[in-house]
């Protein structure tokens, strides 16, 4: 979080939830992502093995006012624009583009039947075709195709090549501290029977959260190893592991991420989830908001009382290279993220009511642009105070060298 104001913003969902919780809102409720910044959109594989674009992070998901997600999305683009060195006008425009994408897409969805809304997806191939029709340059199309190709290469086999080694007893995780630490190397490894019992209990709990057909598939694999794994900026402080499952051959490997399900940052400001289990809150929210989800998505409660959700570690994972993208590509991406967020909200909310609230003009777009500019300034102030607290020792931080 100390790397830049944008990195700080990514890790400060709780701060923004507090800020949003103290202001009036529309009262039009949807299933919120809760952390809808631009880096939480991306590419992944659908169960039909198509590359799709959608929201990808749901740790904070909870029902709430639709505009909270739009505000966080708009602010993320304005803050990212400053990080990229764009001028202030560009920062405001990017937030307005995200809002315009949301508004126009919501108007389209308001005219469709519920099944059409539910089935709506954004396959990467169709996004490329649309970009070509709308005049994206050959260089930019080539760059987009490269992103898609790279995403398809980031699968469980590529992850296994980096994380797994073949031993006399079969595949096992490599020891790569502090980023990856097999459970067998932890101090409690002196009591392997206790550890194995805890892992087996968590796995059985996870298995029961899946549908019957997925239990059949999962039962084809054997859980052979578990390791602790470092997580990203927004999840620092939560426990995360990965499970290694072996199938019928050395190439038949399944990697599942087991991530701690914490309390949503929105819960201090919104009604509690209808789901008692935190992992189920995340999983059900993800299934509701995404057009298509990971077939291994599930949750569990461990013997220690901690709650987790499970998903595939990598399944065609990709994201836009915003550090190198032009201002024009950034603008198109902002609109795409807004459109994607609108579909995610329309499934659980009332698209006609939201569209009516937004109107047909640009007033909403301009309001989000103004909010984003002001919030970017507040974020910078918060970042400066955060950095000062680190320098004078009021906050402690550990630097992780990768």
N, C-alpha and C positions, 0 to 999 in steps of 0.2 A: 504493500500500500504506500510505502514511502518513495516509490520509484517516480511517481508523477501524479499530478492532480487527477488524471484519468484512472490510474491504478487505484488511487484512494477512493474515487467515486465507485468503482467496481466493488470494493470491499465494504462500502458504507451504506448498504441497503437499510440497515437499522436506523441510521441517522435520517435518511430520507423518509422512511416510514413515520418517524416521529414528526418530521416537518409536515408531511401530508395529513397526518392525523389531527392536526390542530387547525385546519382550514375548512371552510364549507365545501360540500361536494354535491354532485348531481343527484345522488340517491339511486342512480341506475346501476344495479349490481350485475356483475359478471364473475366468472371464475378468473381471478387475477393470477398472472405469473408471479407478481410480487418483486421481481428483479429483472424487468424487461429492458435492460440496457442492450446496446447494439451487439455486444460480443456474445450475448446469449441467444443469438439466432445462428443457424448454420445448416449444413448438409448432413444427412445420414441416410442409411438404407431402410426402406420400407420392408415389411415382411414379404412383399412380392418381388423384392430385389430391384427396386427402382430407387434412384437417388432423388431425394426430396428435400425441400427447404422448409424449415419451420423453427419455432421456438425450441430450445434445447435444455433449459434449466428451470426446475420447478421446486427447488428447495423451500421457497417462501410462499408457494401458491395457497390462496385462500379467497373465498368470495368477498368482493368489495366493489367500490365505485370504479367504473371503467376508466375514468380519466387518470387514475393513479398510475396505471401502467403506461399510458400515453405520455404523461409528464416525465416519467423516468426515461422513457425511450427518447423523447425530444431533448432532454437535458444531456443525455449521453452523447448525442451527436454534436451538440454545441461544445461540450467539453473536449470531445475528441478532435473537433476542428481546431481548437486552440493548440492541442497537443501536436497536431500535424503542421501547425504554422499557418493555417488559413486565416484570413482576416475576419473581423467581427461580423461583417455582413454575411459572410459564408456560414458562420456558426449559427446565426439566426435562421438563415435560409434552410439549412439542413433540418433543423427542428420543424420548420414549417412544412417541408416536404414530407417528413414522417407523418405529421398530422394530416396533411392533405391525402396521403396514401390511405391512412386509416379512414378518413371521412368518406372518400369516394368509394372505397371498397365496401364500407358498411352500408352505403346507399344501395349498392348493387345487391348485397346480400338481403337487404330488407325487402327486395322484390321477388326473392326466390322462396321456394318451398323448403320446409325443414329438412327433408332428405337431401336436397341439393346443397344446402348449407353444410350438412353433416359430411357429405361425400367430397366436398371441395378439397383439393390438394394442389400443391405447387411442385410438380415434378421438375427436376432440374432441366430436363430436355426441353420441356415446354417454355421454361424461362429463357433458355437460350434462343429458341425460335422467336419469342416475343422481342427479345433484345435486338435481334438481327432486323426484324421488321421495323423497329423504332429507331434504327440508325446508329446503333453502337458500332464503333469503328472496328475494323478487322483486327487491329492490335488488341483491343479490349475483349473482343470475342475470343481471340486466341488465349488471352490470359484467363478468361472465365472457364474455357474448356480445360485449361491446365489445372485449375482449382478442382474441377470435377474429377479429372483423372487422378489427381493426388488423393482426393477423398476416397476413391474406390481402392486405392492401394493401401489405405490405412485400415486394415481389417484385423481379425483375430490372429491370422497367420503372421502378419508383419509384427504385431505386438509380441507374439510368442517368440519370434526370433530374437527379440531384444531382452525379453524377461525370463525365458525358460531355457533350461539346459537339460540334456538327457543324461541320466545317471544309471547306475547299476540297478536301482530300484524303480526306474521309470522317469518320466518328466517331473522336474521340480523347479521351483523359482530360483533364479540366481540371487545371490546375496549382493545387493548394491546399496549399502547404507550411505546416507540416511534416506535416500529416495525409496528404496525397496528393501524391506527387512522380513525374511521368512519367519513365521511364528516359532519355528524350531530353534531360532537363535535368541529368543527373548528369555529373560531370567526365569519366567515361570515354566520354561521348557523342562525344568527339573521334574515337573509333574505332568508328563505327557498325557496320562490317562485323563486328568482333569481338563486339560486343554481340548483333547479330542472329544470329550463328552460335551463341552460347551459349544464347539463347532458343530457337532452333530445335531444338537438341540436347535441351534440357530438355522441350520440348513433345513431341518424338518419343518420348522415354522415357516420358512420361506416357501418351501415346496407346497405347503397347504394353501398358500395365497394364490397359486397359479390355477388356471383352468385344467380340467382333466386331461385334455389333449396335450397340454404343455408338460404335464407331469409325466406322460408317456415318453415324450422326447427327452426330458431331463433325466429320466431313469436309465437312458441309454449310456449315460456318462457316469464316471466315478470321480468323486472329489478326492484329489490326491495331494493337494498342497494349498496353503493359505499364507499370504504375506501382507504386512502393513505397507501402505503406499501413500506418499505425500500427495496432498490435494492442492487445488489452485487457489488463487487470491481470495475469491468470495467464500471459500469453505475452510480457510485456515482455522484450526482449533477444533475441528470435528474429526472423528475417527473414520478412517477409510481403509479397507482391505480389498484384496482381489483373490478370487478363488480360481484354482486351476483344476479343470475337469478333463479327464482322459477318456477318449472313445475307443474305437476299434483299431486305430493305427497311430503312428507317431504324428501324422499330420491332422488327425481327428481330435482337435483340442478346442475346448470352450473356455473362455476367460470371462468371469463375471465380476463386476465391481460391487463391493458391499459398502455402502456409504451411510454414515450415521444420519439419522433423521432428527434434526433439532426442532425446537419450537420455531414457528414462523415469526419473522420480525413484525409481521402485520397483526399478530394476535393481541398486542397491547392496545390496538386502536380499532379493531373490528371484532364482530362476534366470533366465538370459537368455532372451529370446524365441527361438522357433524360426525367426523370420524374420530374415534377415541385414540387410535394408533397414529402416531406421527408419520410413520412410513406409509400407511394407507392413505393419509391425507395427500402426501406427495404423489403417490402412484395414481390415485383416482383423479387428482387434478391434472396430471400429465396426460392421462388417457382421454380426459375430457377436452383439453385444449389442443392437443396435437391432432392433426388429420390422420396420422398413423403412428403407432408406437412400437417400441421394442417388444418382441414376443416374450422375452425373459423378464420383463418388468414385474417386480413383486416386492413384498415387504416381509419383515420378520421382527420378532422380539427376542433378544438374547437372554440367556440365563441370568445375566447381571442386571436385567431390567432396561438396558439400552435398546433403542429401536433403530432399525436400519431399513434401507430399501436396496434392492438388487437390480442390476441391469448389465447388459453386455459392456465390456470395457471399451471395445472399439468395433464399430460396424459401419464402415465407410464414412468416417467422420471428416468433415471439412468445413472451412470457414473462409470468408473473403479476406484477402490480403490488404487490409485497410492501411497498413503502414506505407504501402507503395502505390495505392490507387490514386487516380487523378480526382480532382474536385468534382468533375462530372460523374464519374463512377460512384463516388461517395454520395452524390445527390440521388442517383438512381437507387442505390442501396438503401438510403433512408426511406424512400417511397415504398420499396419492396418490404422493408421491415414493418412499416405502418400497415400495409395491406395484409401482411401475414398476421399481425396482431389483431386486426379487425375480424378475420375469420375465426381466430381462437376465441374471441369474446362473443361472437355471434352465436356460437353453439350453445352457450349457457345463458346468454342474456337475451334481450329483446331487440333485435337489430332495427326494427321499425321505430321503436321508441328512441333508441340511441341516435339513429339517423335524423329523426325529427328534432332532437335536441341540438344536434350539430348544425343543422341547416344546410343550405346549398351553396352559400357563399364562403368567403375565406376568413370570416371572423374567428372561427375556432382555430384555424391554422395560425393566424396572427397571434392569438392569445397564447398558444403553446410556444410559439417563437419567443414572445416576450417573457413568459415564465422561464424558458430554458436559458435565456441570457442572464436573467436575474439569479437563477439557481446556480449557474456556472460560476458567477461571481461569489456566491455564498460558499460553494464547494471549494473555491480557491482559498477563501479565508479560513475555512475549516482545515484544509490541507496545510496551510502555513502554520496554524496553531498546532496541528498534529506533529509537523516536522520540528517545531520549536520544542515541543514536549519530549521528543526523542533526543534532541541535542542536549538538553539540560538534565536529562535523566529522569524526568517525571514519568515517562513511559519507557519500558524496556522492549527491545526488539532483538531478534536473532536473525542474522543474515545467512541464508541458505545458498551455498554455491553449487550450481548444477554442472 
